[in-house]
Amino acid sequence: MTLDTTGRRYLMCRPTYFAVDYAINPWMDPSAPVDTALAVRQWETLRQTYLDLGHRVEEIEPLPGLPDMVFAANGGIVIDGRALAVQFRDPQRADEAPAYRAWFERAGFTMYDPKHVNEGEGDLLLAGDLLLAGTGFRTAHAEHAHLQEVFGRPVITLQLVDPRYYHLDTALCVLDERNVAYLPAAFSPGSQAVLRRLFPDAVLATAADAAVFGLNAVSDGRHVVLPSQATTLAAALRDRGYETIGVDLSELRKAGGGPKCCTLTLREGEASK
């Protein structure tokens, strides 16, 4: 296990306009009450957790009428100073894409546009030199080939099969450059076989911990920030030598989000300097 805890650079979006006004995943129930003020407080705790760990947090301005903009991980993917913009599947989120694209441009990243539906780090996770790419519900399989051309890294397609885990980052967490945690049942049999081959020592989550978005976690290689309700997964991670930090994002989970959904990693390179 690598113990590189070099400070990360994250992009987040305050949930000022958070609500559940529509249903585009199984977790969303527009008839259920939502406490926006509580969502903001929970988000602020997550942000402060990153700062306390020595990471840098930048913020994009939230826009009215975009209640899911808090889920910054879906706004793009940035590797080596290159930013690939997104194309959302659902029209309710479409206006988030240009807002995030404009932020990346202002930040000095080299921009690339998607060729197919692509929901950023929700489905695209960097694990060492590999790009793990989810498909099945949101990001189109055809976009995976484009990813390889943009970033010049091997792309591993992983087929998601459970609609509750509609993005890869709800079913798998990259722990460090060599290992991951995941829920096997969220993947097709062939993808399970690929994951076993690539990560034979992976941490396997229970169904109960996945259901509280325990795998929607953020790791810096040593510290894993995950929902406080995922107690069994936290214990398994500690047994492997990771330090776990539990945060309560239960209000944001009403829209199908957790710590990782709220956090986009900005990986700098020559293009952004």
ZIKARA-V278085 format. One record per pair of residues at least 24 apart in sequence whose C-alpha atoms are under 10 Angstrom apart, sorted by sequence separation. I is the first residue (numbers start at 1). J is the second residue. D is the distance in Angstrom with one decimal. If there is no record, write none. Layout:
i	j	d
I	J	D
I	J	D
//
This chain:
i	j	d
15	39	6.8
16	40	6.7
68	92	8.9
69	93	7.8
72	96	9.4
75	99	8.5
76	100	7.3
116	140	6.2
117	141	8.8
118	142	9.5
129	153	6.4
130	154	5.3
131	155	4.7
132	156	4.9
133	157	4.9
134	158	4.8
135	159	5.3
136	160	5.2
137	161	8.1
160	184	9.9
161	185	8.0
162	186	5.3
178	202	9.1
179	203	8.1
180	204	8.7
181	205	6.7
182	206	8.9
183	207	7.2
186	210	9.5
206	230	9.2
208	232	8.6
209	233	6.4
219	243	9.5
14	39	9.2
15	40	5.6
67	92	9.2
68	93	7.1
71	96	10.0
75	100	5.6
76	101	7.8
83	108	9.6
84	109	9.5
115	140	9.5
116	141	8.6
117	142	8.6
118	143	6.7
128	153	9.9
129	154	7.2
130	155	6.0
131	156	6.1
132	157	6.3
133	158	5.9
134	159	5.9
135	160	6.0
136	161	6.6
137	162	8.9
160	185	9.0
161	186	5.7
162	187	7.4
205	230	9.3
208	233	9.4
209	234	9.1
219	244	9.0
14	40	6.8
15	41	9.3
66	92	7.8
67	93	8.6
69	95	9.3
70	96	9.9
74	100	9.3
75	101	7.8
78	104	8.9
81	107	9.9
82	108	9.3
83	109	6.0
84	110	8.5
85	111	7.1
86	112	9.3
87	113	8.6
116	142	6.7
117	143	6.9
118	144	8.9
129	155	9.2
130	156	7.0
131	157	8.6
132	158	7.0
133	159	8.5
134	160	6.5
135	161	9.0
136	162	8.9
137	163	7.2
160	186	5.8
161	187	5.5
162	188	9.1
183	209	9.2
206	232	7.6
219	245	10.0
227	253	9.8
14	41	9.7
15	42	9.7
43	70	8.9
65	92	9.2
66	93	6.8
69	96	6.3
77	104	10.0
81	108	8.2
82	109	5.6
83	110	5.9
84	111	6.1
85	112	6.2
86	113	7.1
87	114	6.6
89	116	9.4
90	117	9.6
115	142	8.3
116	143	5.3
126	153	9.4
136	163	8.8
137	164	10.0
139	166	9.6
159	186	8.5
160	187	4.7
161	188	6.0
175	202	9.2
183	210	6.9
205	232	8.1
206	233	7.3
217	244	10.0
218	245	9.9
15	43	7.4
65	93	9.5
66	94	9.1
68	96	8.4
69	97	9.4
72	100	8.4
75	103	9.9
76	104	8.9
81	109	5.3
82	110	4.8
83	111	5.0
84	112	4.7
85	113	5.2
86	114	6.0
87	115	8.3
88	116	9.2
89	117	6.0
115	143	6.4
116	144	9.1
137	165	8.9
138	166	6.9
139	167	8.2
159	187	5.7
160	188	6.3
161	189	9.6
174	202	9.7
175	203	9.2
182	210	8.5
205	233	5.9
217	245	9.9
14	43	7.1
15	44	9.4
66	95	7.5
67	96	9.7
75	104	9.7
80	109	9.0
81	110	6.4
82	111	6.1
83	112	6.1
84	113	5.8
85	114	6.0
86	115	9.1
87	116	6.9
88	117	5.9
89	118	7.8
114	143	7.3
115	144	9.8
118	147	9.7
126	155	9.4
137	166	5.5
138	167	6.8
139	168	9.5
158	187	7.1
159	188	5.7
204	233	8.1
205	234	9.6
217	246	9.6
13	43	9.0
14	44	7.9
40	70	9.7
65	95	9.2
66	96	7.0
69	99	9.4
79	109	9.5
80	110	9.4
81	111	9.0
82	112	7.4
83	113	8.6
84	114	6.6
85	115	9.8
86	116	8.7
87	117	4.9
88	118	6.3
89	119	7.9
115	145	9.8
116	146	8.7
125	155	9.8
136	166	7.6
137	167	7.2
138	168	9.4
158	188	7.9
159	189	8.9
173	203	9.5
203	233	8.2
217	247	10.0
12	43	9.3
39	70	10.0
65	96	9.9
69	100	9.2
78	109	8.1
86	117	7.2
87	118	5.2
88	119	5.8
115	146	7.2
124	155	9.3
125	156	9.9
135	166	8.5
136	167	8.6
137	168	9.6
159	190	8.2
160	191	8.3
172	203	9.8
183	214	10.0
205	236	8.6
227	258	7.0
63	95	9.4
78	110	9.3
86	118	5.2
87	119	6.3
88	120	9.1
114	146	7.6
115	147	9.6
124	156	9.7
134	166	8.9
135	167	7.8
136	168	9.6
158	190	8.5
159	191	6.0
160	192	10.0
172	204	9.4
182	214	9.6
183	215	8.0
204	236	8.6
205	237	9.9
214	246	9.6
226	258	7.9
227	259	7.1
14	47	9.4
63	96	8.5
78	111	9.3
85	118	8.1
86	119	5.5
87	120	8.6
113	146	9.7
114	147	8.6
124	157	9.6
134	167	6.8
135	168	7.7
158	191	5.3
159	192	8.9
172	205	9.0
181	214	9.8
182	215	6.6
203	236	7.2
204	237	9.8
226	259	6.4
227	260	9.9
12	46	10.0
13	47	9.9
62	96	9.3
84	118	9.1
85	119	8.5
86	120	6.0
123	157	10.0
124	158	10.0
133	167	9.7
134	168	5.1
157	191	7.8
158	192	8.3
171	205	8.9
181	215	7.0
182	216	9.8
203	237	7.3
225	259	7.2
226	260	8.3
12	47	8.0
84	119	9.9
85	120	7.3
86	121	9.7
112	147	9.9
123	158	9.3
133	168	7.4
134	169	8.6
156	191	9.3
180	215	9.7
225	260	8.7
11	47	9.9
63	99	8.6
84	120	7.6
114	150	9.7
132	168	8.5
133	169	9.9
158	194	8.2
181	217	9.6
213	249	9.4
10	47	9.4
62	99	9.1
76	113	9.9
83	120	9.7
113	150	9.6
123	160	9.9
134	171	9.7
157	194	9.2
158	195	8.5
203	240	8.5
212	249	9.6
213	250	9.4
61	99	8.8
76	114	9.7
112	150	7.4
134	172	9.8
156	194	8.7
172	210	9.2
202	240	10.0
212	250	8.3
60	99	8.5
61	100	9.5
111	150	9.8
156	195	9.6
171	210	7.0
180	219	9.9
201	240	9.9
10	50	8.6
60	100	7.7
132	172	9.6
170	210	7.5
171	211	9.5
213	253	7.7
216	256	10.0
218	258	9.6
9	50	9.5
77	118	9.8
170	211	9.1
172	213	10.0
173	214	8.9
174	215	9.1
212	253	7.9
216	257	7.7
217	258	7.2
218	259	6.6
219	260	9.2
8	50	8.8
60	102	9.9
61	103	9.1
76	118	8.3
77	119	8.7
78	120	8.9
132	174	9.4
156	198	9.9
170	212	9.7
171	213	8.1
172	214	9.3
173	215	5.4
174	216	9.7
175	217	8.8
179	221	9.6
211	253	10.0
216	258	5.5
217	259	5.5
218	260	5.4
7	50	9.2
8	51	9.8
60	103	7.0
75	118	9.5
76	119	6.8
77	120	5.1
78	121	8.8
123	166	8.7
124	167	8.9
125	168	7.9
170	213	6.2
171	214	8.7
172	215	5.6
173	216	6.4
174	217	8.4
175	218	7.8
176	219	7.1
177	220	9.8
178	221	9.6
213	256	8.2
215	258	8.7
216	259	6.0
217	260	5.1
218	261	9.2
7	51	9.3
18	62	9.4
21	65	9.7
59	103	9.5
60	104	9.7
74	118	8.6
75	119	6.9
76	120	4.0
77	121	5.5
122	166	8.9
123	167	5.2
124	168	7.1
125	169	7.5
169	213	9.2
170	214	8.0
171	215	5.8
172	216	7.2
173	217	6.1
174	218	7.8
175	219	5.4
176	220	7.0
177	221	7.7
212	256	9.6
213	257	7.5
214	258	8.1
215	259	9.2
216	260	5.0
217	261	8.4
218	262	9.7
8	53	9.4
9	54	9.6
10	55	7.5
11	56	8.6
12	57	6.9
13	58	8.5
14	59	7.4
16	61	9.4
17	62	7.3
21	66	9.8
22	67	9.6
74	119	5.0
75	120	5.7
76	121	6.2
77	122	9.0
122	167	5.3
123	168	4.6
124	169	7.9
165	210	8.6
170	215	5.7
171	216	7.1
172	217	8.6
173	218	7.2
174	219	6.9
175	220	7.3
176	221	4.6
212	257	9.7
213	258	6.2
214	259	9.0
215	260	8.5
216	261	6.8
217	262	9.8
218	263	7.9
7	53	7.8
8	54	7.8
9	55	6.1
10	56	6.1
11	57	5.8
12	58	6.3
13	59	5.4
14	60	7.8
15	61	9.8
16	62	6.6
17	63	7.3
18	64	9.1
19	65	9.4
21	67	7.8
73	119	8.2
74	120	4.6
75	121	7.6
76	122	8.6
77	123	9.6
121	167	8.8
122	168	6.0
123	169	6.2
127	173	9.4
128	174	9.2
164	210	9.6
165	211	8.9
169	215	7.0
170	216	4.9
171	217	9.9
173	219	7.9
174	220	9.2
175	221	5.9
176	222	7.9
212	258	8.6
213	259	8.6
214	260	9.9
216	262	9.5
217	263	9.4
218	264	9.7
6	53	9.7
7	54	5.5
8	55	4.9
9	56	4.7
10	57	4.8
11	58	4.8
12	59	4.9
13	60	5.2
14	61	7.5
15	62	7.1
16	63	8.3
17	64	5.9
18	65	9.0
19	66	8.8
20	67	7.1
21	68	9.7
73	120	6.3
74	121	5.6
75	122	8.6
76	123	10.0
77	124	7.3
79	126	8.5
120	167	9.8
121	168	8.3
122	169	5.3
123	170	8.9
125	172	8.9
127	174	6.1
130	177	9.0
164	211	8.3
168	215	9.5
169	216	5.5
170	217	8.4
174	221	8.8
175	222	8.0
176	223	9.9
213	260	9.4
218	265	9.6
5	53	8.8
6	54	8.2
7	55	4.5
8	56	6.1
9	57	5.9
10	58	6.1
11	59	5.5
12	60	6.4
13	61	6.5
14	62	6.3
15	63	9.5
16	64	8.2
17	65	7.1
18	66	7.7
19	67	5.3
20	68	8.3
72	120	8.9
73	121	5.0
74	122	5.2
76	124	9.1
77	125	8.5
78	126	9.8
89	137	8.9
90	138	8.9
119	167	8.4
121	169	7.4
122	170	7.9
123	171	9.9
125	173	8.3
126	174	7.5
127	175	8.3
128	176	7.4
129	177	7.8
130	178	10.0
165	213	9.0
168	216	9.0
169	217	8.0
175	223	8.8
176	224	9.9
213	261	10.0
5	54	8.8
6	55	8.1
7	56	6.8
8	57	8.3
9	58	7.5
10	59	8.4
11	60	7.1
12	61	9.1
13	62	6.0
14	63	9.8
17	66	6.9
18	67	4.3
19	68	7.6
72	121	8.6
73	122	5.7
74	123	8.1
77	126	9.4
89	138	6.2
123	172	9.7
125	174	7.2
127	176	6.9
128	177	4.1
129	178	9.5
167	216	9.7
169	218	9.7
175	224	7.4
5	55	9.2
12	62	9.6
13	63	9.6
16	66	9.7
17	67	5.2
18	68	6.4
72	122	9.0
73	123	9.1
74	124	9.3
88	138	7.8
89	139	7.7
126	176	9.5
127	177	5.2
128	178	6.5
174	224	9.8
15	66	9.6
16	67	8.2
17	68	8.3
18	69	8.0
71	122	8.9
73	124	9.4
87	138	9.8
88	139	8.2
89	140	9.1
126	177	8.4
127	178	6.9
128	179	8.9
136	187	9.6
173	224	9.5
15	67	7.3
17	69	8.4
18	70	7.2
87	139	8.6
127	179	7.7
135	187	10.0
136	188	9.8
181	233	8.9
15	68	8.0
16	69	9.4
17	70	8.5
18	71	9.9
86	139	9.4
127	180	8.1
134	187	9.4
173	226	9.9
15	69	7.4
16	70	8.2
13	68	9.6
14	69	8.4
15	70	5.0
181	236	9.9
13	69	6.7
14	70	5.8
15	71	8.6
181	237	8.7
12	69	9.3
13	70	4.7
14	71	9.2
134	191	9.9
12	70	7.0
13	71	7.1
14	72	9.4
12	71	7.7
13	72	6.1
12	72	5.6
13	73	9.7
11	72	6.8
12	73	8.2
10	72	9.5
11	73	8.2
84	146	9.9
175	237	9.2
10	73	9.6
12	75	9.9
84	147	8.3
132	195	9.9
11	75	9.5
24	89	9.6
24	90	7.4
84	150	7.8
24	91	9.9
83	150	9.0
84	151	9.0
175	242	8.7
24	92	8.6
82	150	8.0
83	151	9.2
23	92	9.6
24	93	9.8
82	151	7.6
22	92	8.1
77	147	9.9
81	151	9.9
21	92	9.6
79	150	9.6
80	151	8.1
79	151	7.1
78	151	9.2
170	256	8.7
170	257	8.2
173	260	8.7
169	257	9.7
170	258	8.3
167	256	9.8
169	258	9.4
166	256	9.2
169	259	9.9
170	260	8.3
165	256	9.0
169	260	7.0
170	261	8.3
11	103	9.9
164	256	8.5
169	261	7.4
74	167	9.5
122	216	9.5
167	261	9.5
73	169	9.1
25	137	9.7
27	163	9.7
26	163	7.0
27	164	7.2
25	163	7.4
26	164	5.8
27	165	9.7
122	260	8.2
25	164	7.1
26	165	8.9
121	260	8.7
122	261	6.7
126	265	9.9
25	165	8.9
26	166	8.9
121	261	8.2
122	262	9.9
125	265	9.9
25	166	7.3
122	263	9.8
24	166	9.9
25	167	10.0
121	263	8.9
122	264	9.1
121	264	6.9
120	264	8.8
121	265	8.4
109	266	9.5
109	267	9.8
109	268	8.2
110	269	9.9
108	268	9.9
109	269	8.9
110	270	9.9
111	271	9.9
109	270	9.5
110	271	6.2
104	266	9.5
109	271	6.3
110	272	7.1
108	271	7.7
109	272	5.0
108	272	5.3
109	273	8.6
55	220	9.2
107	272	7.8
108	273	7.7
107	273	9.9
53	220	9.3
105	272	9.9
50	218	9.6
104	272	9.9
50	220	9.8
53	223	8.3
4	176	8.5
2	175	9.3
3	176	8.2
4	177	9.5
50	223	10.0
1	175	8.8
2	176	6.3
3	177	9.8
1	176	6.9
2	177	6.9
50	225	8.6
1	177	7.9
2	178	7.6
49	225	8.2
1	178	6.8
2	179	9.3
1	179	7.5
46	225	8.4
46	226	9.6
46	227	10.0
71	252	9.2
70	252	8.9
83	266	8.8
27	211	10.0
68	252	9.4
71	255	9.6
82	266	9.4
83	267	9.2
71	256	9.5
81	266	7.9
82	267	8.3
83	268	9.8
71	257	7.0
73	259	9.5
74	260	9.7
75	261	9.8
78	264	8.3
79	265	8.6
80	266	8.7
81	267	6.1
82	268	7.9
68	255	7.7
70	257	9.1
71	258	8.4
73	260	6.7
74	261	7.1
75	262	10.0
77	264	7.4
78	265	6.9
79	266	7.1
80	267	5.6
81	268	4.4
82	269	7.7
67	255	9.3
68	256	9.7
71	259	8.9
72	260	8.6
73	261	5.1
74	262	8.5
75	263	9.7
76	264	7.7
77	265	7.5
78	266	5.5
79	267	4.9
80	268	5.0
81	269	4.3
82	270	9.2
83	271	9.9
68	257	9.1
71	260	8.2
72	261	6.3
73	262	5.9
74	263	8.9
75	264	7.6
76	265	9.4
77	266	7.8
78	267	5.6
79	268	6.6
80	269	4.0
81	270	6.3
82	271	6.7
83	272	9.8
71	261	4.8
72	262	5.1
73	263	5.2
74	264	7.7
76	266	9.7
77	267	8.8
78	268	7.7
79	269	7.4
80	270	6.9
81	271	4.9
82	272	7.6
70	261	8.1
71	262	4.3
72	263	5.6
73	264	4.3
78	269	9.6
80	271	7.1
81	272	4.8
70	262	5.9
71	263	7.1
72	264	5.6
73	265	7.7
79	271	9.9
80	272	7.9
81	273	8.0
68	261	9.9
69	262	8.9
70	263	8.8
71	264	8.5
72	265	9.3
68	262	9.7
49	245	8.3
49	246	9.6
49	247	8.6
46	245	9.9
46	246	9.4
46	247	6.6
45	247	7.4
46	248	8.4
45	248	8.5
46	249	8.3
43	247	9.2
45	249	9.1
42	247	7.8
43	248	8.8
42	248	6.4
43	249	7.1
57	263	9.2
58	264	9.8
41	248	9.9
42	249	5.6
57	264	9.7
41	249	9.2
42	250	8.2
43	251	9.5
57	265	9.5
58	266	9.5
39	248	9.6
40	249	9.6
42	251	7.8
43	252	8.4
57	266	9.6
39	249	7.2
41	251	9.8
42	252	8.3
56	266	9.8
8	219	10.0
38	249	9.2
39	250	8.1
40	251	9.1
8	220	7.4
38	250	9.3
39	251	5.3
40	252	9.1
46	258	9.9
47	259	9.5
7	220	8.1
38	251	6.9
39	252	6.0
46	259	7.2
50	263	10.0
5	219	9.3
6	220	7.8
37	251	9.6
38	252	9.1
39	253	9.5
5	220	5.7
6	221	8.9
36	251	8.0
39	254	10.0
43	258	9.6
47	262	9.3
4	220	7.3
5	221	6.0
35	251	7.0
36	252	8.9
43	259	8.5
46	262	8.8
47	263	9.1
3	220	8.3
4	221	5.8
5	222	6.3
34	251	7.0
35	252	9.4
46	263	9.4
2	220	9.6
3	221	5.4
4	222	7.1
5	223	8.0
33	251	9.7
34	252	8.8
2	221	6.1
3	222	5.4
43	262	8.1
1	221	7.7
2	222	7.6
3	223	9.1
34	254	7.8
1	222	8.5
33	254	9.3
34	255	9.6
32	254	8.6
30	254	9.3
28	253	8.6
29	254	7.4
30	255	9.2
27	253	7.5
28	254	5.8
29	255	7.9
27	254	6.0
28	255	4.9
26	254	9.7
27	255	5.9
28	256	6.6
26	255	8.8
27	256	5.2
28	257	10.0
25	255	7.9
26	256	7.8
27	257	8.9
24	255	8.8
25	256	7.0
19	251	9.7
20	252	9.3
23	255	8.2
24	256	9.3
18	251	9.7
19	252	8.8
22	255	9.2
23	256	9.9
18	252	8.2
20	254	7.4
21	255	9.4
19	254	9.0
20	255	6.1
19	255	7.9
20	256	9.9
15	252	8.8
18	255	9.0
3	241	9.7
1	240	8.7
3	242	9.0
1	241	8.4
1	242	9.0
15	262	9.4
14	262	8.9
12	261	9.4
13	262	7.2
12	262	6.0
13	263	8.4
11	262	8.3
12	263	5.5
13	264	9.6
10	262	9.6
11	263	6.0
12	264	6.7
10	263	6.2
11	264	5.1
12	265	9.2
9	263	9.8
10	264	5.5
11	265	6.4
9	264	8.5
10	265	4.7
11	266	6.8
9	265	6.1
10	266	5.6
8	265	7.3
9	266	5.3
10	267	8.7
8	266	7.7
9	267	7.1
8	267	8.0
9	268	8.6
8	268	9.9
//
